[in-house]
Every structure is written in structure tokens, then in C-alpha cells.
Amino acid sequence: MRVTLAPLLSALLALTGCQVITDDGVAPDRARLIADMTAQLQRAASYRYHAEYLLAGGAKGAISQQTGPARTVFAYPGGRLVVDSGGHTSCVTAVRPARCQIRPLPSAGPAELTGYTEVTKHGLVTAPVVTGLLQAAQLQSQADVEAFDATLAGRQATCLEVSGLTDADAGGFTVCVTAEGVLASFSGVVGGVSVDQSLLGVTGAPPASAFDLPDGARVTDHRPRTPAP
């Protein structure tokens, strides 16, 4: 496990205003770095916010979240995913009329990330996917983890650069998270998809329209029907 940044990376971080996080001059251990960032991502669940991102190729994406009732929407080029207590609603907006499918919340396990991995295929990574990658890094002793600070869209963020992963959806990645737990940036190849995501801006008031289904959408509900009494 490395405890200091390689000379080249150190030079790059100096140029970009990033610096290694240290505790009394000693780099924190990998387990604590990963645990801290995982907890930081979970912290965002208690906040209302609307974050806009620049994606690979100049495309735009957004994540909007409200807390009463709890609901999050991930908007990406050609579609969106809405997650709430009633299930996952995925919509294809690249066609007219838009097509939406509602499915029950997946059970715990690999299927739990199904809807989120579909979002990743369109270049927008989500906190559940990042959490899964961090868990993989936690379990693999050969993985290297380096920490640094950055400022993105005017917000201070804690960042981790992870490399050397095996048997994971990504061999390595760099992720930054704001103090509130909002995903600030992500770069890496996840499931064969090159993701380059950077925060453009974040506000505390998501637009109400962000949670609406597209006008005229054809909706198919795959949730089990409750038998009539």
C-alpha cells in the first residue's frame, strides 16, 4: 500500500490545487479513507439538492433529490431514472412519445444496482454504484487508494484515486464528494463505459418538474398487482 503520492501525481495535484490529505504528516490508512467517503456519500440522503453535471463528450446530466417524500431522479442524455419508495421508474426520452417502465424496488444483492448500472451505461454514475466500487476496494488488499482535496464548481470536495482493482466493474477510478455528500466528480471506465463526470453547479431546491414523468409518456407498470379484497 502506498502512503505517499507518486512524484508525477504529486506534480499534477500541485498544478491543479489539490493536495494530499494527511494527519500529523502521515497519510491516513486505506480502510479509513474508504469508510469516510462511503459515510460521506450516505450523508447526502438527508439533503434536498439539484446537481448538474458535464459528462463525457460535452453531454449534460443531473441528479435531483427531495426528502419529503424521499425521491431521487437521475437525468441523462436520452432518459431518466426515478427512485422512490414505490419502485424504480426508468424512462427512455429519446423517442416520442417517451416510454417509461415501473418496477418494484429490487431486493438486496447484485440486483439492487440494476437500475443504477443502466444509468451508468449513459455516462452518469450514481452514489450506489460508487459505493459498490468503494466496497470492492475495501475488500481487495492489493488496491491502492490515494486521497486529495479539490474545488469543483466552487465547492470543496474530498477525493480518492483508486487503482489496482480486480474482479470489479472498474479497474480504477477517481471520485470526489462534497462535504454534504453530493457526488462532485467521477472518472473511470465502469462496466466498459468511459465515465467522465464533473459538477457544474448544485442548489438546494430541485425544480418540481424534475420529478414529473415526460409529457405523454407511455407507462408500463411491472409491479405485482394487489389482489382485490
N, C-alpha and C positions, 0 to 999 in steps of 0.2 A: 504494500500500500504506500503510495506517495504521500508525503506530508508537506511538500512544497511544490509550487508550480514549476514546470519545466521552463528553462530560460526564454524560449521563444514565446510561450504563452504569457509569461510574465511581462515581456515587452509589449505584447498586444494589449494586455489589460491596462498597462500604463498609458498607452496611447488612447484607449477608449474611456479612461477614467474609472476603470474597475480595479478593485483591489482585493487581495486575499483576506478572508475573514480569519482572524487569529484570536486566541485567548491567552493573554500574557505572552505573546510572541510565539505560541505553539499552535499549529493547525488543529482544529477540532477533529475528533475521530469520526470515521465514516458513518458509523451507526447513528451518532447523534445528529450529524448533518442531515441524513435521510429522514430520521424521525421528526426533526424540527420542521423540515419542509412539508412533510406529509401532514403534520398538525396545522401548519400554516394554510395549506390548501383547504383543509376541512373547516377552518375558521370562516371562510367566505360563505358558508351555508347560512350564516345568520345575518347576511347583509343583502340589502336591495342594491342592485347596480346594473348599469348598462355599459358594456365594454365593446369597443370597436377595434378591429384588427386589420392589419395589412398582411395578406397571405402571399404565398409564392406566386410569381407571375403577375403581381400587381392587383390580384383579386382582393375583395373585401369580405370580411366575416364579422359576426357579432355574437356576443353572449349576453342575454338579459335574464335577470333573476329577481323574483319578488318573494317575500316571505309570508304573506298572509293573503290567500293560502300559498304554500310553498310551490313554486313553479319556476322552471328554467327553460329557456329556449335557446337553441344553438342554430344560428342562421349562417349558411354557407352558400357559395355560388350554386344555384340550381336546386336548392332545397333547404329544409329546416327540420329540426327535431325538437319537440316539446315534451318535457318530462314533468309529470306531476303525480299526485297520489293515485290518480285514476289509470295511469299507464304511460306508455311511450307513443307519441303520435309523430310519425315521420311523413313528411310531405315532399313530393317532387314538384318544384315550382318552375322547372324548365319547360314544362308542357302546359298547354291551355286546353281545357281547364286543368288546374293543378290536381294532383292525385295524392290523397292522404290515407294512411293506414294506422289504425289504433290497435295496439297490442297491450296485453296485461304486463304489469311490471315483471321483469324476469326474476327467477329465483336466484339465490346466492350461488356463486360459482362462475365458471367461464362464460355462461350465457348472460351473466349480468352486464357484460360490456358490449353485447351485440349491437345495440343501437348506437353506442358511442364510437365503436370501431367503424361503423358506416359513415359517421361524420368525418372521421379521420381520413377516409378514402377521398374526401373532397378538400383536404388540406387544412382542416380546422381541428386541432387537438383539444381535448377536454380534460378537466381535472380528474375524472375517474380513470382515464387512460394513463395520464401522468402518474397517478397514484399507483397503478398497476406496475408501471415501469420502475418506480422507486422501490416497490416491494421486491421486484426481481433483483434490483441492485443490492438490496439489503441481504438477500439470501446468498449472493454469489461473492465469495471472498476474494476472487481474482479481479473484481470490478474496481476501477479507480474512480474516486469522487473528489472533485476539487470545488471549492466554494469561493465566490467573489460577490461584490456588490456592484450594482449598476443603477443608472437612472434611465427610465423609459417613460416616454410621454409625460415627463415632469414628475414622475413618481419614483421614490426609492424602492428598489427591489433586491431581494436576496436571490442569488443564482447558484446553480450547481451544474458542473460539467461532469457527465458520467461517461465512462468508456470501458471497454473490455467485457461487455455483457455477452453471454451465450444463452441459447435456448430462451430467448426473449423476443418480443416483437421489434425491438430495436437493439442494435449492437452498441449504440452510444447516442447520447443526446445532450443538449444544453437547455436548461429551463430556468426561467426567472419568475418569481412570485412577489407581489406587493405585500406590504405589511398587513393589509386587510385580507390577504389570501387570494386575491384576484390573479389569475394567470397573466403574466406580463409578456412573456415571450417563450417560444419553443422552436428549436431547430434540431432536425434529425430525420432519419429515414425510419418510418414506423410501418410495419407490415408491407414493406416495399414501396410506400408512398413517401416522397420527399416533402417534409413539412418545414415551412419557414414562416413563422407566425410572430408578429410584433404588435404590441399595443399602440394604437393611435390615440386613444383617449378613453376615459372612464368617468361616468357620472353616477350619482346616487339615485336617479329617478328614471327607471326604464319606461319608454313610451308604452302606453296601454295597448297600442296596435301591435306591438311586438309579439303579444301572446295570442293574437287572433289567427284563425286559420285563413288561408288565402281565399279571397272572394270567389265564390262559385266552385270551390274545390269539391271534387268527388271523394267522399269519405267512405272507407270500408272499415267496419269495426270487427276486429277478430277476437274481442274479449268474450269469454263464456257468458251466455245469457242466464240471468237469474230466473229459475222456474217460477211461473205464476203461482200465487197461493191458492 
